[in-house]
Amino acid sequence: MRIALVIERFVPRGGVEAVAWHVARGLAAAGDEVHVFAREAAEGAPAEVHRLDVPRGWQPWRVLAFSRAAARAAPRGTYDAVQSFSRTRHQDVFRAGGGSHADYLDRSFRGLPRQLRRLSPRHRVLLGIERSVFADPTQWILCNSAMVAREIRARYGPLGTRCRIIPNGVDLERFHPERRERARRALEIGGTAPVWLFVGHGFRRKGLDTALRALRLSRDPSSELWVAGGDAIEPWQQRAAALGLASRVRFLGPRDDTAQLYAAADALILPTRYDAFANVTLEASASGCFAVTSRQNGAAEWLGDACAAVDDAEDAEAFAGWLDRLGDPAERTRLGEAARRRAEDASWPRHITALRALYAEGAPDARTAEPDVPGRRNGG
């Protein structure tokens, strides 16, 4: 097949960027002719890259300009499938990898901050593109979790059979439990005190405040929390100190060795307020590192009993209870093994096989759309 992939930044790191990189590499390995349309791309790309010249300034204009440039450079009908990983208007397959932007705003912000964001030009542009795409019966809507599919249907109305769920993939060789002892030696972790791991950018949305309170409430005063991510750490260091945790929380900054961190840690804690499908929970699981997260993480439903899913992302006591349970090394081992077994169902080859089957179906049949539901919520 001849496939076009659209993404603003085509680089082998980050969330959606890493997914697009893996998809391009997997499709090329399957024998497809893969073209990537991006405004920025890293060297050594696993596909032919077409750079789109768009403004780099004001984000609302940049988003609109990129959408228009992608539609011109990779028009529908000239490829077997055009899949977009970014907020663009015209494609055959739209990957809603970040979930519904409207739900992201509702879950991540409250009160005045939420209202101000909804009025900002940036978010108005993103919400407008979202409404247009979900209303177009000729586009597939690709969701990475059942949670996202439910949210989109609840907000924008029935999507019929054109809404498909394909979970994210994971590199089962890079993330592997066999790396544990070597990783612990490299990171100089010794003794029996548990090391809990928090990984993510956007500490507030990812629930670092809840994780700190859970550490404070947990029974083992020797356990530590290691925090990896690129956010400014000073405010969070102050918060940890105010909770009496200054000596128990290590801020690692942005890291390229997350595979080593997962392998070495005793469990991952991610009380996220909203994640369509947090890749870190899947990567940790593949590493044999049991994940304690919230039900606001779409990956939790897919992992099922292979992770701990707390109902409320703000419930520090519930997270602390899981940390206490995981204080038992035997329990950590048992649950970590179950997490690895579940993660093995999310290999990249499986993801690529499902994608290629979707491409082969061609355009969705608008006639299969579910009937409208009176009184449903409108998008926005």
FIMAR-380216 format. One record per atom (N, C-alpha, C, O): x negated, z, y. Coordinates in steps of 0.2 Angstrom, whole numbers, plus 5000, padded with zeros to 4 digits. Example, Ala and Ser with C-alpha at 12.3 -4.5 7.8 and 13.67 -1.06 7.14 Angstrom:
<recs>
493450394972;493850394978;493450394984;492950424983;493650354989;493250364995;493650395000;493350405006;
</recs>
This chain:
<recs>
499650004994;500050005000;499650005006;499050025006;499949985012;499549985018;499950035022;500450035024;499550085024;499850145027;499450165034;498850155035;499950175039;499650195045;499850275046;500350295045;499350315048;499350385050;499250395057;498750365060;499750425061;499650445068;499550515069;499950555067;499050525073;498850595075;498450595081;497950555081;498550645085;498150645092;497450655090;496950615093;497250705087;496550725085;496450715078;496750755074;496050675076;495850665069;495150695067;494650665067;495250755065;494650795064;494750835058;495350855056;494250855054;494250895047;494350965048;494051005044;494650995053;494751065054;495351075058;495651035061;495551135058;496251155061;496751155056;496651155050;497351155058;497951155054;498151085052;498051065047;498551055057;498850995055;498250935055;498350895051;497750945059;497150905058;496850895051;496750845049;496750955048;496450965042;496950925037;496750895032;497650935037;498050905033;498050835033;498050795028;498050805039;497950735040;497350705037;497350655034;496850745038;496150715035;496150715028;495950665025;496450765025;496550765017;497050715015;496850685010;497550705019;498050645017;497650585017;497750535012;497350565022;496950505023;496450495017;496450435014;496150545016;495650535010;495950525004;495750485000;496450565003;496850554996;497150494995;497150464990;497450465001;497750395000;497250344999;497350294995;496650345002;496150305001;495850304994;495750254991;495850364991;495550374985;496050344980;495850324974;496750344981;497250314977;497250234978;497650204974;496850204982;496850134982;497250104988;497250044989;497450144992;497850124998;497450105004;496850125005;497650055008;497350035014;497550085020;498150075022;497150125022;497350175027;497050165034;496450155035;497550165039;497350155046;497550215049;498150245049;497150245053;497250305057;497250285065;496750255067;497750305068;497850295075;497850365079;498250405078;497250375083;497150435086;496850425093;496550375094;496850475097;496550475104;495850495103;495450485107;495750535098;495050565096;494950575089;495450595085;494350555087;494250555079;493450585078;493050565082;493350615073;492750635071;492350585067;492650535065;491650585067;491350545063;491450555056;491650605053;491250495052;491350505045;492050505042;492250535037;492550475046;493250475044;493350445038;493050385036;493850465033;493950435027;494450375027;494750355022;494550345033;494950285034;494750245040;494350275044;495050185041;494850155047;495250185053;495850195053;494850195058;495150235064;495250185070;494750145072;495850185073;495950145079;496050195085;496550235085;495650205089;495650245095;496150225100;496150165102;496650265102;497150245107;496950275114;496750335115;496850235119;496650255126;497250285130;497650245132;497350345130;497850385133;497550435138;497050455137;497950455143;497750505148;497550575145;497950585140;497050605147;496850675144;497050725148;496950785147;497450715154;497650765159;498250805157;498250835152;498750805161;499350845161;499650825154;499850775152;499850885150;500050875143;500650835143;500750795138;501250845147;501850815146;501750735146;501950695142;501350715151;501150645152;500750615146;500850565143;500250655144;499850635138;500250625132;500150585128;500750675130;501150675124;501550605124;501550575119;501850595130;502250535131;501850475130;502050425127;501250475133;500850415133;500650395126;500550345124;500450455123;500150445116;500750415111;500650375107;501350445112;501950415108;502050345109;502150305104;502050325116;502150255117;501550205114;501650155112;500950235115;500350195113;500350185105;500150135103;500550235102;500550235095;501050185092;500950145088;501650185096;502250135094;501950065095;502150025091;501550055100;501349985101;500749965096;500749915094;500350015095;499749995091;499949995083;499649955079;500450035081;500650035074;501450025074;501750075072;501649975075;502449965075;502649965068;502349945064;503249995068;503649995061;503749925059;503949885063;503649915052;503749855049;503149815048;503149765044;502549835051;501949805050;501549835045;500949815043;501749895043;501449935037;501949955032;502549955034;501749975026;502249995021;502550065023;503150075022;502150095027;502450165030;501950185036;501350175036;502350205041;501950235047;502150315047;502750325047;501650355046;501850425046;501450455052;500850445053;501850505055;501550535061;501550605060;501950645057;500950635062;500850705061;500850745068;500850805069;500950705073;501050725080;501750715083;502150685079;501850735089;502550735092;502650665095;502450645100;502850615090;502950545093;503650525091;503950555086;503850475094;504550455094;504750405088;505250405085;504250355087;504350295082;503950295076;503350285077;504150305070;503850305064;504250305058;504950315059;504050295052;504450295047;504550365044;505050385041;503950405044;503950475042;503750515047;503150505049;504150565049;503950615054;503850675050;504250705047;503250705051;503050765047;503150825052;502850835057;503650865051;503850925055;503450975053;503651035051;502750975053;502251025051;502351085054;502151135052;502551085061;502551145065;503251175065;503451225068;503751145061;504451165060;504751135066;504551085070;505351165068;505751145073;505451175080;505351235080;505251135085;504951165091;505451215094;505251265097;506051195094;506551245097;506551315093;506651365096;506551315086;506451375083;505851415084;505851475084;505351375085;504651405086;504751445093;504451495093;505051415098;505151445104;505551515104;505451565106;506051505100;506551565099;506251615095;506351675097;505851605090;505551655086;504951685089;504751745088;504551645093;503951665096;503951705102;503551745104;504451695106;504551725113;505251755114;505751735110;505251795119;505951825120;506051835127;505551825131;506651835129;506851845136;506651795141;506651735140;506351815147;506051775152;505551725150;505551665151;505051745146;504551705143;504851645140;504551585140;505351655136;505651605132;506051555137;505951495136;506351585141;506751535146;506251495150;506351435151;505751525152;505251485156;504951435153;504851375155;504751445146;504451395142;504951335141;504851275141;505651355140;506151295139;506251255145;506451195145;506051285151;506151245157;505451205159;505551165163;504951225156;504351195158;504351115155;504651095150;503951075159;503951005157;503650995150;503950945147;503151025149;502851025142;503351025136;503450985132;503751085137;504151095131;504751055131;505051045126;505051035137;505550995138;505450925135;505850895132;504850895136;504550835133;504550845125;504850805121;504350895122;504250905115;504950915112;505150885107;505450955116;506050955113;506450895113;506850875109;506350855118;506650785119;506450745113;506850705110;505850735112;505550695106;505850725100;506150685096;505950785099;506150815093;506950795092;507150775086;507350805097;508050785096;508050705095;508550685090;507650665098;507750595096;507550575089;507850535086;507050605087;506850595080;507350615075;507450575070;507550675076;508050705071;508750665071;509050665066;508850635077;509450595077;509450525074;509950495074;508850505073;508650435071;508750435063;508350455059;509350395060;509450395053;508950355049;508950355043;508550315053;508050275049;507350305048;506950275045;507250365050;506650405049;506750455044;507250495043;506250465039;506150515035;505950585039;505550575043;506150635037;505950705040;505550735035;505950765030;504950745035;504550775030;504450845032;504050865037;504650895028;504550965029;504050995024;504050975019;503651045027;503251075022;503551135019;503151175015;504151155021;504451215018;505151215018;505451175022;505551245013;506251245013;506551285020;507051265022;506151335022;506351365028;506451315034;506951325038;505951275035;505951225040;506551175039;506851165044;506651155033;507251105032;507851145034;508351115037;507951205032;508551245034;508651245041;509251235044;508151265045;508151275052;508351205055;508751205060;508051155053;508251085057;508951075055;509251045060;509151085049;509851065048;510351105052;510851085054;510151175052;510651225056;510651205063;511151215067;510051185066;510051165073;510351095075;510651085080;510151045071;510250975073;510750945069;510950885070;511050985064;511550955060;511350925053;510650915052;511750895049;511550875042;511050815043;511150775047;510550815038;510150755038;510150715032;509850665031;510650735028;510650695021;510050695017;509650745017;509950645013;509350635009;508750625012;508250615009;508750605019;508150585022;507750645024;507150635027;507950705023;507450765024;507150785017;507550795012;506550775017;506150795011;505650855012;505450865017;505550885006;505050945007;504450935002;504550924996;503950935005;503250925001;502850975004;502550975010;502651035000;502251085003;501551065004;501351005002;501251095008;500551075010;500051085004;500251114999;499551045004;499051054998;498451105000;498451125005;498051114995;497451154996;496951134991;497051104986;496351134993;495751114990;495551174985;495251224986;495751164978;495651214973;494951224971;494851274968;494451184973;493751194971;493451234977;493051284976;493651214983;493351254989;493551324989;493151374990;494151334988;494451404988;494551424981;495051404977;494151464978;494151484971;493951554970;493451584973;494251594966;494051664964;493351674962;493051724963;493051624958;492451634956;491851644961;491351664959;492051634967;491551644973;491551714975;491151724980;491951754972;492051824975;491351864975;491151884981;491051874970;490451914970;489951884974;489551924978;489851824974;489351794979;489551804986;489051814990;490151794988;490351804994;490351874997;490151885003;490451924993;490351994995;489652014996;489552045000;489251984992;488451994993;488251965000;487951995004;488551905001;488351865007;488551905013;488251905019;489151935013;489451965019;489252045019;489552085023;488852065014;488652135013;489252185013;489252235016;489652165008;490252215007;490052255001;489952224995;490052315001;489852354995;490352414995;490752425000;490352454990;490752514990;491452494987;491552444985;491852544988;492552534985;493052534991;493652524989;492852544997;493352535002;493652465003;493252415004;494352465003;494652395003;494452365010;494452395015;494452295010;494352255016;494952205016;495052165012;495352215021;495952175023;495752125028;495352135032;496052065027;495852005031;496451975035;496951975032;496351965041;496751925045;496451865048;495951865051;496751805047;496451745049;497051705053;497551695051;496851685059;497251635063;497151635070;496851685073;497351585073;497351575081;498051595083;498551575080;498051625089;498651645092;498851715089;499351725085;498451765091;498451825087;499151855088;499451895084;499451855094;500151885095;500651855090;500951885087;500651785090;501151755086;501051765079;501551775075;500451775077;500251785070;500351855068;500251875062;500451905073;500651975071;500052015071;500152065067;499552005074;498952055074;499152125076;498952175073;499652125081;499852195083;500152235077;500052295076;500552195073;500852235067;500352245062;500352305059;499852205061;499352215056;498952285058;498752325054;498752285065;498452345067;498852415066;498552465064;499452405067;499852465066;499952485059;499952545057;499952435055;500052445047;499352475045;499352525041;498752455048;498152485046;498152565048;497952605044;498452575054;498452645056;498952685052;498752745051;499452655049;499952695045;499752695038;500052745034;499252655035;499152655028;498752725027;498452755031;498752735020;498452805018;497752805018;497452865018;497352755016;496652755015;496252745022;496252695025;495952805024;495652795031;494952765030;494652755036;494752745024;494152705024;494252625024;493752595025;494852605023;494952535023;494852505030;494852535035;494652435030;494452405036;494852335036;495152315031;494952315043;495352255044;494852205047;494552225053;494652145044;494252095047;494752045050;495152015047;494552025057;494951985060;494551915062;494051925066;494751865060;494451795061;494951755065;495451745063;494651725070;495051685075;494751675082;494351715084;494951625085;494651605091;494951635098;494751625103;495451685097;495751715103;495251765106;494751785103;495351775113;494951825116;495051895113;495651915112;494551925112;494551985108;494552055112;494852105109;494452055118;494352115122;495052155122;495052215121;495652115124;496252155124;496352185117;496652235116;496252155112;496352175105;495852235103;496052275099;495252225105;494852285104;495052345107;495052405105;495352345113;495652395117;496252425113;496352485113;496652385111;497252405107;497052445101;497352495099;496552415097;496252445091;496052515093;496152565089;495652525098;495352585100;495852635102;495852695100;496452615105;496952655107;497352685101;497652735101;497352645096;497652675089;497152715085;497252735080;496552725088;496052755084;495652715078;495452745074;495652655079;495452605074;494752575076;494552525072;494452595081;493852555084;493352545078;493052485078;493252595074;492752585069;492952555063;492552535058;493652535062;493852505056;494152435057;494352405052;494052405063;494252335064;493652295066;493252315071;493452245063;492952205064;493252135067;493552095063;493052115073;493252045076;492651995074;492152005077;492851945070;492351905068;492251835072;491751805072;492751825077;492751765081;492951705076;493151715071;492951645079;493051585075;492551575070;491951585071;492751555064;492351555058;492451485054;492951465054;491851465052;491851405048;491851415040;491951375036;491751485039;491651505032;492251545029;492251595026;492851515031;493451555029;493551555021;493751605018;493251505018;493251515010;492951575008;493151605003;492351585011;491951645009;492351705011;492351755007;492651705017;493051765019;493651785014;493751845012;493951735012;494551745007;494251765000;494551814998;493751734998;493451764992;493251834992;493251864987;492951854997;492651924998;493251974999;493152034997;493751955003;494252005005;494652034999;494752004994;494952095000;495352124995;496152094996;496452094991;496352075001;496952045002;497052025009;496652035014;497451975010;497651945017;498251975020;498751985016;498251995026;498852025029;498951975035;498551965040;499551945035;499851895041;500551915042;500951875039;500651955047;501351975049;501651925054;501851945059;501551855053;501751805057;502451805060;502951825056;502551795066;503251795069;503551725068;504151715067;503151675067;503351605065;502851565063;502351555066;502851535057;502451485054;502851445049;503151465044;502851375051;503151335046;502951335039;503351335034;502251335038;501951345032;501251365034;500851325035;501051435033;500351455035;499851435030;499951465024;499451385032;498951365027;498551425024;498251425019;498451475029;497951525027;498251565021;497851585017;498851575020;499151605014;499051565008;498951595003;499051505008;498951465002;498251465001;498051464995;497751455006;497051455004;496851525002;496451524997;497151575004;496951645002;497151654994;496851674990;497751624993;498051624986;497651594981;497451614976;497351534983;496951494979;496251524978;495951514973;496051574982;495451614982;495551674978;495051714977;496151684975;496351744972;496451804976;496351864974;496551794983;496651844988;497351854989;497651804992;497651904987;498451914987;498651914995;498251954999;499151884997;499351875004;499951925005;500451915001;499951965010;500552005012;500751975019;500351975024;501351945019;501551905025;502251915026;502551965023;502551885031;503251895033;503651835030;503451785028;504351845030;504751795028;504851745033;505151695032;504551755039;504551705044;504051655043;503851605047;503651655038;503151615036;503451565030;503651595025;503551505031;503851465026;503451455020;503751445014;502851475020;502451475013;502651535009;502551525003;502951585012;503151645008;503651625002;503551644997;504151585004;504651565000;504351524994;504551534988;503851474996;503651434990;503151474986;503151464980;502751524988;502351564984;502751614980;502551634974;503351634982;503751674978;503451744977;503151774981;503451764970;503251824968;502451834969;502151884968;502151774970;501451764970;501151794977;500551784979;501551814982;501351844988;501851904989;502351914986;501751944994;502251994997;502551965003;502151955008;503151965003;503551935009;503951995012;504452015009;503752025018;504152075021;504652045026;504551995029;505252075025;505852045029;505752035036;505851985039;505452085040;505352085047;504652085049;504252135047;504452035053;503752035055;503552095059;502952105059;503952135062;503852185066;503752255062;503552305065;503952255055;503952315051;503252335049;503052315043;502952375053;502252395051;502252445045;501752445041;502752475045;502852525039;502852485032;502552505027;503252435032;503252395026;502552365024;502352365018;502252335029;501552305028;501052365026;500652355021;501152425029;500752475027;500852495020;500352515016;501452495018;501652505011;501252465006;501052485000;501252395008;500952345003;500152365003;499852354998;499852385009;499152395009;499052455004;498552455001;499452505004;499352565000;499452544993;499052564989;499952494991;499952474984;499352434982;499152444976;499052394987;498452354985;497852394985;497352374984;497952464987;497352504986;497052514979;496552534978;497552504974;497352504967;496952444965;497252384965;496352444963;495952384962;496252344956;496252284956;496552374951;496852344945;497452304948;497552244946;497852334952;498452294955;498252234959;498552184959;497652244963;497452184967;497252134963;497352074964;496852144957;496652094952;497252054949;497251994949;497752094947;498352064944;498652024948;498851964947;498852044955;499152004959;498751944962;499051894963;498151954962;497651894965;497651844959;497651784961;497651864953;497651814948;498351774948;498351714947;498851804949;499551774949;499551724955;499851674955;499251744961;499251704967;498851644966;499051584967;498251644962;497851584960;498251534956;498251474957;498651564951;499051524947;499551484950;499651424949;499851514955;500451484959;500051424964;500351374964;499551444967;499151394971;498951334967;498951284970;498851334961;498651284957;499151224957;499051164955;499851244959;500351194959;500351154965;500751114966;499851174970;499851144977;499251104978;498951104983;498951074973;498351034973;498450974978;499050944979;497950944981;498050884985;498250824981;498650784984;497950814975;498250754971;498950754970;499350704971;499250814969;500050824969;500350804975;500850764975;500050824981;500350814987;500350734989;500850704991;499750704987;499750634988;500150594984;500450544986;500250614978;500750584973;501450584976;501850534976;501650644978;502350644981;502450604988;502950574989;501850604992;501950564998;501950484996;502450454999;501550464991;501650394990;502250374987;502550314988;502550424983;503250404980;503750404986;504250354986;503650444991;504150434997;504050375001;504550335002;503450355002;503250285005;503550235001;503850185004;503550234994;503750174990;504550174991;504850114989;504850224993;505650214993;505850174999;506350144999;505350165004;505550125010;505950165015;505950225014;506350135019;506750175024;507350205021;507550185016;507450265024;508050305021;508650265022;508750225027;509150275018;509850245019;510250285023;510450335021;510450265029;510850305034;511550315031;511850365033;511750275026;512450285023;512450345019;513050375018;511850375017;511850435013;511950505017;511950555014;511950495024;511950555028;512550595027;513050565025;512450665027;513050705026;513550695032;513250685037;514150705031;514650705036;514450755041;514250815040;514650745047;514550785053;514950855052;515450855049;514750905054;515050975053;515350995060;514951005065;515950995061;516251025068;515951085070;515851135066;515751085076;515551155079;514851165077;514551225079;514451125075;513751135073;513351145080;513551115085;512751175079;512351185085;512051115087;511851075083;511951105094;511651045096;510851065097;510751125099;510451015097;509751035098;509551045105;509951025109;508951075106;508751085112;508551165114;508351175120;
</recs>
